[in-house]
Amino acid sequence: MIIIGVENMHKYCFVFALGYLTVCQITRVYIFDYGQYSADFSGPMMIITQKITSLAFEIHDGMFRKNEDLTPSQRCLAVRRMPSLLEYLSYNCNFMGILAGPLCSYKDYITFIEGRSYQLQQSEANGKEDTKYEQTDPSPNIAVAQKLLICGLSLLFHMTITKTLPVEYNIDDNFRATASWPVRFFYLYVSLMAARPKYYFAWTLADAINNAAGFGFRGYDKNGVTRWDLISNLRIQQIEFSTSFKMFLDNWNIQTALWLKRVCYERATFSPTIQTFILSAIWHGVYPGYYLTFLTGVLMTLAARAIRNNIRHYFVQSPAVKLCYDIVTWMATQAAISYTVVPFVLLSVKPSLTFYSSCYFCLHIASILVLLVFPLKRTQKGSKKHESVQPVWSRKLEEESLLQKNNYSTTNNSFSQKQEITCRYQALKQ
């Protein structure tokens, strides 16, 4: 970062950090324990890779690029001075997020460390500031207790029910030969649903650890109630009842989705959706199943978007019709998600292809047919570039960081708090 300079540091940091992570992943998988989930160095390395690359891009935006060339979200996240060595190491290696994250922006972290995260300046719809809910030290106790309860229930579910519903049973020869299609799809759904609580446990616990340390406060709601989901990584209810592929991914591994958007999607010059899914696969590891899942995810994302853009408006006029539409789309979404992520769980090529071939690649074929029948909106130039072909997380930063996060601050004292709020409000309008 220091030797290369701000002009190209983001490229070198990205290649080096991701390359080093890949070497670590290869070492772990093909030398130590193929197919085994274990607490090892690659987990923390994945989080640190996100932080290193995010910070490099934020410094590049803040110290090299012209302000008018930045998107509103990039402008708010831009870091205007080089961090000190202590700040850099503190951000990357602090005890709160070293094991399981979640990722946070450098500016959010420095705001917390400097004790400014509790000074709320709410931005109203007209962009004016409202300071009626100021509190110096809100307590995270209730939020932490609630999240620990969710952790306990998730862990209990994983240690009891999950083991009775193995995903591997979907490719069992006897099961495939004797079970009917409805039974097979129902088991596919429940087995993949049972595989999710371990992620609920890990991410919710990581969030609770940060909250217990005082990090994660993002302001007050309209009633003055504290909100501790600044860096939350998932929303369980929205995940389980999602009625679209977009809604599912909007609420799953939220901070990683934002990282992918910041460092890849909005900077890609061609095929941003495909590039983003490939980067996600590389970051996750070197198991072939990851690549099968994310390449399938490209098809599913584009097909789901095409269907939603072309037919949804016919079903939202009547509440009764919309309810039926929501039920059908919920079933279709759960089936598509389960079908897509099977290789992610099975890891290897042979069992993954065995599963897909047993389903006759039905959803792959259906997605291709949808893309042939329903047109996708073309990419527009200028300020709306990539708007119509964004992946499901592409609007996340404006929604998550601007509608929900109320505490972005600047590491450069020359940027006042009022300028920060104006920046966020302009992004919100966009």
C-alpha positions as CSV (number, residue, x, y, z in Angstrom):
1,M,0.0,0.0,0.0
2,I,2.8,2.4,0.8
3,I,5.3,1.5,-1.9
4,I,2.9,1.2,-4.8
5,G,1.0,4.4,-4.1
6,V,-2.6,5.3,-4.2
7,E,-3.0,5.1,-8.0
8,N,-2.6,1.4,-8.3
9,M,-2.6,0.1,-4.7
10,H,-6.1,-1.3,-5.0
11,K,-5.1,-3.6,-7.9
12,Y,-1.9,-4.9,-6.2
13,C,-3.6,-5.4,-2.9
14,F,-6.5,-7.2,-4.5
15,V,-4.3,-9.6,-6.5
16,F,-1.9,-10.2,-3.7
17,A,-4.5,-10.7,-0.9
18,L,-6.8,-12.9,-3.0
19,G,-3.8,-14.9,-4.4
20,Y,-2.4,-15.5,-0.9
21,L,-5.8,-16.6,0.3
22,T,-6.1,-19.0,-2.6
23,V,-2.7,-20.5,-1.8
24,C,-3.9,-20.9,1.8
25,Q,-7.1,-22.6,0.6
26,I,-5.2,-25.0,-1.7
27,T,-2.9,-25.9,1.1
28,R,-5.7,-26.6,3.5
29,V,-7.9,-28.6,1.0
30,Y,-5.4,-30.7,-0.9
31,I,-2.7,-31.1,1.7
32,F,-4.4,-31.3,5.1
33,D,-8.1,-32.2,5.2
34,Y,-10.1,-32.4,1.9
35,G,-13.8,-32.3,2.6
36,Q,-13.5,-31.6,6.3
37,Y,-14.9,-28.5,8.0
38,S,-12.5,-27.4,10.7
39,A,-11.5,-24.2,12.6
40,D,-8.3,-23.3,10.8
41,F,-6.4,-20.3,9.5
42,S,-8.4,-20.0,6.2
43,G,-11.5,-18.6,7.9
44,P,-9.8,-15.6,9.4
45,M,-7.8,-15.2,6.2
46,M,-11.1,-14.8,4.3
47,I,-12.2,-12.0,6.6
48,I,-8.8,-10.2,6.5
49,T,-8.8,-10.5,2.6
50,Q,-12.1,-8.6,2.6
51,K,-10.8,-5.9,4.9
52,I,-7.5,-5.5,3.0
53,T,-9.1,-5.2,-0.4
54,S,-12.0,-3.0,0.9
55,L,-9.6,-0.5,2.5
56,A,-7.3,-0.4,-0.5
57,F,-10.2,0.5,-2.8
58,E,-11.6,3.1,-0.3
59,I,-8.2,4.8,0.0
60,H,-7.8,4.8,-3.8
61,D,-11.2,6.4,-4.1
62,G,-10.5,9.0,-1.4
63,M,-7.0,10.0,-2.3
64,F,-6.7,9.5,-6.1
65,R,-10.0,9.5,-7.9
66,K,-11.8,12.8,-8.5
67,N,-14.8,13.3,-6.2
68,E,-17.2,13.8,-9.2
69,D,-16.1,10.4,-10.6
70,L,-17.2,8.5,-7.5
71,T,-20.7,7.1,-7.0
72,P,-22.5,8.4,-4.0
73,S,-21.8,5.2,-2.0
74,Q,-18.1,5.4,-3.0
75,R,-17.9,9.0,-1.9
76,C,-19.3,8.2,1.5
77,L,-16.9,5.3,2.1
78,A,-13.8,7.0,0.7
79,V,-10.9,7.3,3.0
80,R,-9.1,10.6,2.7
81,R,-5.9,9.9,4.4
82,M,-3.5,6.9,4.7
83,P,-4.1,5.0,8.0
84,S,-1.3,4.7,10.5
85,L,0.2,1.2,11.1
86,L,-1.7,0.9,14.4
87,E,-5.0,1.8,12.7
88,Y,-4.4,-0.6,9.9
89,L,-3.5,-3.5,12.2
90,S,-6.4,-2.7,14.6
91,Y,-8.9,-2.7,11.7
92,N,-7.6,-6.0,10.3
93,C,-6.8,-7.9,13.5
94,N,-9.1,-6.6,16.2
95,F,-10.3,-9.4,18.5
96,M,-14.0,-8.8,17.8
97,G,-13.9,-9.9,14.2
98,I,-10.7,-11.8,13.7
99,L,-12.3,-15.3,13.7
100,A,-15.6,-14.9,11.9
101,G,-16.0,-11.2,11.1
102,P,-18.3,-9.8,9.9
103,L,-16.7,-7.3,7.5
104,C,-17.2,-3.7,8.4
105,S,-16.1,-0.6,6.5
106,Y,-12.9,1.1,7.8
107,K,-14.8,4.3,8.5
108,D,-17.4,2.6,10.6
109,Y,-14.6,0.9,12.6
110,I,-12.6,4.1,13.2
111,T,-15.8,5.9,14.2
112,F,-16.4,3.3,16.8
113,I,-12.7,3.3,18.0
114,E,-12.7,7.0,18.4
115,G,-15.9,7.0,20.4
116,R,-18.1,8.9,17.8
117,S,-20.5,6.1,16.9
118,Y,-23.0,7.0,19.5
119,Q,-23.4,10.6,18.4
120,L,-26.5,10.3,16.3
121,Q,-27.4,12.8,13.6
122,Q,-30.6,11.4,12.0
123,S,-31.2,12.5,8.4
124,E,-34.9,13.2,7.7
125,A,-36.5,12.9,4.4
126,N,-35.8,16.5,3.5
127,G,-32.1,16.0,4.4
128,K,-32.2,18.1,7.5
129,E,-30.6,16.9,10.7
130,D,-32.6,15.8,13.7
131,T,-30.7,15.5,17.0
132,K,-33.6,14.9,19.4
133,Y,-32.4,11.3,20.1
134,E,-28.9,11.8,21.4
135,Q,-27.4,9.4,23.9
136,T,-23.8,9.0,24.8
137,D,-23.7,5.3,25.7
138,P,-26.6,3.1,24.6
139,S,-26.6,-0.4,26.1
140,P,-26.2,-3.4,23.8
141,N,-27.4,-5.9,26.5
142,I,-30.8,-6.6,25.2
143,A,-29.6,-7.0,21.6
144,V,-26.8,-9.3,22.7
145,A,-29.2,-11.4,24.8
146,Q,-31.6,-11.8,21.9
147,K,-28.8,-12.8,19.5
148,L,-27.3,-15.3,22.0
149,L,-30.8,-16.9,22.3
150,I,-30.9,-17.2,18.5
151,C,-27.4,-18.8,18.7
152,G,-28.5,-21.3,21.2
153,L,-31.6,-22.3,19.2
154,S,-29.6,-22.6,16.0
155,L,-26.9,-24.7,17.7
156,L,-29.6,-27.0,19.2
157,F,-31.3,-27.4,15.8
158,H,-28.0,-28.2,14.1
159,M,-26.9,-30.8,16.7
160,T,-30.3,-32.6,16.7
161,I,-32.3,-32.2,13.5
162,T,-29.6,-31.4,11.0
163,K,-27.9,-34.8,11.5
164,T,-31.1,-36.6,10.7
165,L,-31.5,-34.8,7.3
166,P,-28.2,-35.2,5.5
167,V,-27.9,-33.4,2.2
168,E,-26.0,-36.5,0.8
169,Y,-29.2,-38.5,0.9
170,N,-30.4,-36.6,-2.1
171,I,-28.0,-38.6,-4.2
172,D,-28.6,-41.9,-2.5
173,D,-29.3,-44.6,-5.3
174,N,-32.2,-46.2,-3.5
175,F,-33.8,-42.8,-2.7
176,R,-33.5,-41.6,-6.3
177,A,-35.0,-44.9,-7.6
178,T,-37.9,-45.2,-5.2
179,A,-39.0,-41.6,-4.3
180,S,-41.4,-39.6,-6.4
181,W,-40.5,-36.2,-7.7
182,P,-42.6,-34.3,-5.1
183,V,-41.0,-36.3,-2.3
184,R,-37.5,-35.7,-3.7
185,F,-38.0,-32.0,-4.0
186,F,-39.6,-31.8,-0.5
187,Y,-36.6,-33.6,1.0
188,L,-34.2,-31.4,-1.0
189,Y,-35.9,-28.3,0.6
190,V,-35.9,-29.6,4.2
191,S,-32.4,-31.0,4.0
192,L,-31.0,-27.7,2.7
193,M,-33.1,-25.7,5.2
194,A,-31.6,-27.9,8.0
195,A,-28.1,-27.1,6.8
196,R,-28.5,-23.3,7.3
197,P,-28.6,-23.1,11.2
198,K,-24.9,-23.6,11.5
199,Y,-24.4,-20.4,9.5
200,Y,-27.1,-18.7,11.6
201,F,-25.2,-19.7,14.7
202,A,-21.8,-18.5,13.5
203,W,-22.8,-15.2,12.0
204,T,-25.2,-14.3,14.8
205,L,-22.6,-15.1,17.4
206,A,-20.0,-13.0,15.6
207,D,-22.5,-10.1,15.5
208,A,-23.3,-10.5,19.2
209,I,-19.5,-10.4,20.0
210,N,-19.2,-7.1,18.3
211,N,-22.3,-5.7,19.9
212,A,-21.1,-6.8,23.4
213,A,-17.9,-4.8,22.7
214,G,-20.0,-1.8,21.8
215,F,-19.6,-2.0,18.0
216,G,-22.6,-2.3,15.7
217,F,-24.8,0.6,16.9
218,R,-26.4,2.4,14.0
219,G,-28.7,4.8,15.6
220,Y,-32.2,5.0,16.8
221,D,-35.5,4.3,15.0
222,K,-38.4,6.8,14.9
223,N,-39.4,5.8,18.4
224,G,-35.9,6.4,19.8
225,V,-35.2,2.6,20.2
226,T,-31.6,1.6,19.7
227,R,-30.7,-0.4,16.7
228,W,-27.7,-2.8,16.8
229,D,-27.5,-4.2,13.3
230,L,-24.9,-2.0,11.6
231,I,-22.8,-5.0,10.7
232,S,-25.4,-7.8,10.9
233,N,-24.8,-10.5,8.3
234,L,-28.2,-12.1,7.9
235,R,-32.0,-11.7,8.5
236,I,-33.4,-15.2,9.3
237,Q,-37.1,-14.4,8.8
238,Q,-36.6,-12.8,5.4
239,I,-34.3,-15.7,4.3
240,E,-36.8,-18.4,5.2
241,F,-39.8,-16.6,3.7
242,S,-38.1,-15.0,0.7
243,T,-40.3,-14.9,-2.4
244,S,-37.5,-14.2,-4.9
245,F,-33.8,-15.1,-5.5
246,K,-33.0,-11.5,-5.0
247,M,-34.7,-11.3,-1.6
248,F,-32.9,-14.4,-0.4
249,L,-29.4,-13.1,-1.3
250,D,-30.2,-9.6,-0.1
251,N,-30.5,-11.1,3.4
252,W,-27.9,-13.8,3.3
253,N,-24.2,-13.0,4.1
254,I,-25.0,-9.3,3.8
255,Q,-21.5,-7.9,4.4
256,T,-19.9,-10.2,1.9
257,A,-22.5,-9.2,-0.7
258,L,-21.6,-5.6,-0.1
259,W,-17.9,-6.3,-0.4
260,L,-18.5,-8.1,-3.7
261,K,-20.5,-5.1,-4.9
262,R,-17.9,-2.5,-3.8
263,V,-14.7,-4.2,-5.1
264,C,-16.1,-6.0,-8.2
265,Y,-19.6,-5.4,-9.5
266,E,-19.7,-1.6,-9.6
267,R,-16.1,-1.5,-11.1
268,A,-16.5,-4.2,-13.7
269,T,-16.3,-3.0,-17.3
270,F,-18.0,-6.0,-18.8
271,S,-20.2,-8.9,-17.6
272,P,-20.4,-7.6,-14.0
273,T,-22.8,-10.3,-12.8
274,I,-20.6,-13.2,-14.0
275,Q,-17.4,-11.6,-12.7
276,T,-19.0,-11.1,-9.3
277,F,-20.1,-14.7,-9.0
278,I,-16.7,-15.9,-10.1
279,L,-15.0,-13.7,-7.5
280,S,-17.4,-15.0,-4.8
281,A,-16.4,-18.6,-5.8
282,I,-12.7,-17.9,-5.6
283,W,-13.0,-16.2,-2.3
284,H,-15.0,-19.1,-0.8
285,G,-12.3,-21.6,-1.7
286,V,-11.1,-24.1,-4.2
287,Y,-13.7,-26.9,-3.9
288,P,-15.2,-27.6,-7.3
289,G,-18.7,-27.5,-5.8
290,Y,-18.3,-23.8,-5.1
291,Y,-17.8,-23.0,-8.7
292,L,-20.8,-25.2,-9.8
293,T,-23.0,-23.4,-7.3
294,F,-22.0,-19.9,-8.3
295,L,-22.1,-20.6,-12.0
296,T,-25.6,-22.0,-11.5
297,G,-26.3,-18.9,-9.5
298,V,-25.6,-16.7,-12.5
299,L,-28.3,-18.5,-14.5
300,M,-30.8,-18.4,-11.6
301,T,-30.2,-14.7,-10.9
302,L,-30.6,-13.6,-14.5
303,A,-33.7,-15.9,-15.1
304,A,-35.3,-14.8,-11.8
305,R,-34.8,-11.1,-12.8
306,A,-36.2,-11.7,-16.2
307,I,-39.3,-13.3,-14.9
308,R,-39.8,-10.7,-12.2
309,N,-39.4,-7.8,-14.7
310,N,-41.7,-9.2,-17.3
311,I,-44.6,-10.8,-15.4
312,R,-44.7,-9.6,-11.8
313,H,-46.7,-6.5,-12.5
314,Y,-49.6,-8.6,-13.7
315,F,-50.1,-10.1,-10.2
316,V,-49.8,-7.2,-7.8
317,Q,-53.1,-5.4,-8.5
318,S,-55.4,-7.6,-6.3
319,P,-54.4,-8.6,-2.8
320,A,-55.8,-12.1,-3.3
321,V,-53.9,-12.6,-6.5
322,K,-50.8,-11.2,-5.0
323,L,-51.0,-13.6,-2.1
324,C,-51.3,-16.5,-4.5
325,Y,-48.4,-15.1,-6.5
326,D,-46.3,-14.8,-3.3
327,I,-47.0,-18.4,-2.3
328,V,-46.0,-19.7,-5.8
329,T,-42.9,-17.6,-5.9
330,W,-41.9,-18.6,-2.4
331,M,-42.1,-22.3,-3.4
332,A,-40.2,-21.6,-6.6
333,T,-37.5,-19.6,-4.8
334,Q,-36.9,-22.3,-2.1
335,A,-36.7,-24.9,-4.8
336,A,-34.3,-22.8,-6.9
337,I,-32.1,-22.0,-3.9
338,S,-31.9,-25.6,-2.7
339,Y,-31.2,-26.8,-6.2
340,T,-28.4,-24.2,-6.6
341,V,-26.5,-24.8,-3.4
342,V,-26.4,-28.6,-3.3
343,P,-22.8,-28.6,-4.9
344,F,-21.8,-26.0,-2.3
345,V,-22.5,-28.6,0.4
346,L,-21.4,-31.7,-1.5
347,L,-18.1,-30.0,-2.5
348,S,-16.9,-32.5,-5.1
349,V,-17.7,-32.7,-8.9
350,K,-18.9,-36.3,-9.1
351,P,-21.7,-36.1,-6.4
352,S,-22.7,-32.7,-7.6
353,L,-23.1,-33.8,-11.2
354,T,-24.9,-37.0,-9.9
355,F,-27.5,-34.8,-8.3
356,Y,-28.0,-32.5,-11.2
357,S,-28.2,-35.4,-13.7
358,S,-30.7,-37.1,-11.5
359,C,-32.8,-34.0,-11.9
360,Y,-32.1,-33.9,-15.6
361,F,-30.6,-30.4,-15.1
362,C,-34.2,-29.2,-15.1
363,L,-33.6,-25.8,-13.6
364,H,-30.6,-25.1,-15.7
365,I,-32.6,-25.8,-18.8
366,A,-35.6,-23.9,-17.5
367,S,-33.4,-20.8,-16.8
368,I,-31.9,-20.9,-20.3
369,L,-35.4,-21.1,-21.8
370,V,-36.6,-18.2,-19.6
371,L,-33.6,-16.1,-20.8
372,L,-34.5,-16.9,-24.4
373,V,-38.1,-16.1,-24.0
374,F,-38.1,-13.1,-21.7
375,P,-35.9,-10.1,-22.6
376,L,-33.6,-8.5,-20.1
377,K,-33.4,-4.8,-20.0
378,R,-30.3,-3.4,-21.6
379,T,-27.5,-1.7,-19.7
380,Q,-27.8,2.0,-19.7
381,K,-24.9,4.5,-19.9
382,G,-24.0,7.3,-17.6
383,S,-25.3,7.5,-14.1
384,K,-27.5,4.5,-14.5
385,K,-24.8,2.2,-15.8
386,H,-25.4,-1.4,-14.9
387,E,-28.7,-0.5,-13.2
388,S,-30.9,-3.0,-15.1
389,V,-28.5,-5.9,-14.9
390,Q,-27.2,-5.6,-11.4
391,P,-26.9,-8.7,-9.3
392,V,-29.2,-9.0,-6.3
393,W,-26.8,-7.2,-4.0
394,S,-26.1,-4.2,-6.4
395,R,-28.5,-1.8,-4.7
396,K,-27.6,-3.0,-1.2
397,L,-25.2,-0.2,-0.3
398,E,-27.7,2.5,-0.8
399,E,-30.4,0.5,1.1
400,E,-28.2,-0.9,3.8
401,S,-25.6,1.8,4.3
402,L,-27.7,4.8,3.6
403,L,-31.2,3.9,4.7
404,Q,-30.1,1.9,7.8
405,K,-26.7,3.0,8.8
406,N,-26.9,6.4,10.4
407,N,-23.4,6.7,11.7
408,Y,-20.9,7.0,8.8
409,S,-18.2,9.4,9.7
410,T,-15.1,10.6,8.1
411,T,-11.5,9.9,9.1
412,N,-10.5,13.3,7.8
413,N,-11.4,16.1,10.2
414,S,-11.9,18.5,7.4
415,F,-15.1,16.7,6.5
416,S,-17.8,17.8,8.9
417,Q,-20.7,15.7,10.1
418,K,-23.1,17.9,8.1
419,Q,-21.2,17.1,4.9
420,E,-21.4,13.4,5.7
421,I,-25.1,13.5,6.1
422,T,-25.6,15.5,2.9
423,C,-23.5,12.9,1.1
424,R,-25.7,10.1,2.4
425,Y,-28.9,11.9,1.5
426,Q,-27.8,12.5,-2.1
427,A,-27.1,8.8,-2.4
428,L,-30.4,8.0,-1.0
429,K,-32.2,10.2,-3.5
430,Q,-30.3,8.4,-6.3
